[in-house]
Amino acid sequence: MLESLFQAFTFKIAPLLASILISIAYLPQIWKTWRTKNVEGVSLWFWIIINAFLFCMWSNSLGSLIYDGRLGYFITETINWLFALIQLILVIVYRKK
């Protein structure tokens, strides 16, 4: 019984919870950047690399959706990448040249 609860948490609940939490974590930064239009001290390369990473994760989630039917994983990775992409666009738009 304990082993099945651990497996359920490890393979279903924890990854979904982690994806939701990391997606929510973007919102304060997006809001602050949008409101202040100030990206001083924000690394453009960080956001480029994180978006490349998230594209790879999104591709993996798409494969999981197609072959395993894991819709929840695909949705959370799509939201995660979307928020990171929004922040990257804001950094590009508001950075001083």
C-alpha positions in Angstrom: 0.0 0.0 0.0 2.7 2.5 1.0 4.7 1.5 -2.1 1.7 2.2 -4.4 1.2 5.6 -2.7 4.8 6.5 -3.2 4.6 5.5 -6.9 1.5 7.5 -7.4 3.1 10.6 -5.8 6.5 10.1 -7.6 5.1 9.4 -11.1 1.8 11.3 -11.2 1.3 13.9 -8.5 4.8 15.4 -8.0 5.6 16.0 -11.7 2.2 17.6 -12.3 2.5 19.7 -9.1 6.1 20.8 -10.1 4.9 21.8 -13.5 2.1 23.9 -12.1 4.3 25.6 -9.5 7.0 26.5 -12.0 4.4 27.9 -14.4 3.0 30.0 -11.6 6.5 31.2 -10.7 6.8 33.1 -14.0 3.8 35.3 -13.4 5.3 37.8 -10.9 8.3 38.4 -13.2 6.0 38.8 -16.3 3.8 41.2 -14.4 6.7 43.3 -13.0 8.3 43.5 -16.5 5.1 44.4 -18.2 4.2 47.0 -15.6 7.7 48.7 -15.2 9.0 48.0 -18.7 12.4 47.7 -17.1 14.6 44.7 -17.8 17.8 46.1 -16.4 19.8 43.3 -14.8 17.7 40.6 -16.6 19.9 38.2 -18.7 18.7 37.9 -22.3 20.9 34.7 -22.7 19.2 33.1 -19.7 15.8 33.5 -21.3 17.1 32.3 -24.7 18.6 29.2 -23.1 15.6 28.5 -20.9 13.3 28.7 -24.0 15.5 26.3 -25.9 15.3 23.9 -23.0 11.6 24.3 -22.6 11.1 23.7 -26.4 12.9 20.4 -25.9 10.7 19.5 -22.9 7.6 20.6 -24.9 8.7 18.3 -27.7 9.1 15.4 -25.2 5.6 16.2 -23.9 4.2 16.2 -27.4 5.6 12.7 -27.9 4.2 11.6 -24.6 0.8 12.9 -25.7 0.9 11.2 -29.0 2.3 7.8 -27.8 1.1 7.6 -24.2 -1.9 10.0 -24.1 -0.4 12.1 -21.4 -2.4 15.3 -21.9 -1.7 16.8 -18.5 2.1 16.7 -19.1 1.6 18.3 -22.5 -0.7 21.1 -21.2 1.6 22.0 -18.3 4.7 22.1 -20.5 2.9 24.2 -23.1 1.9 26.7 -20.4 5.4 26.6 -19.0 7.0 27.3 -22.4 4.4 30.0 -23.2 5.1 32.0 -20.0 8.9 31.7 -20.6 8.4 32.8 -24.2 6.3 35.8 -23.1 9.1 36.8 -20.7 11.7 36.4 -23.5 9.7 38.7 -25.8 9.3 41.3 -23.0 13.1 41.2 -22.4 13.8 41.7 -26.1 11.2 44.5 -26.5 12.2 46.5 -23.3 15.9 46.1 -23.3 18.0 49.2 -24.0 20.0 48.9 -27.2 
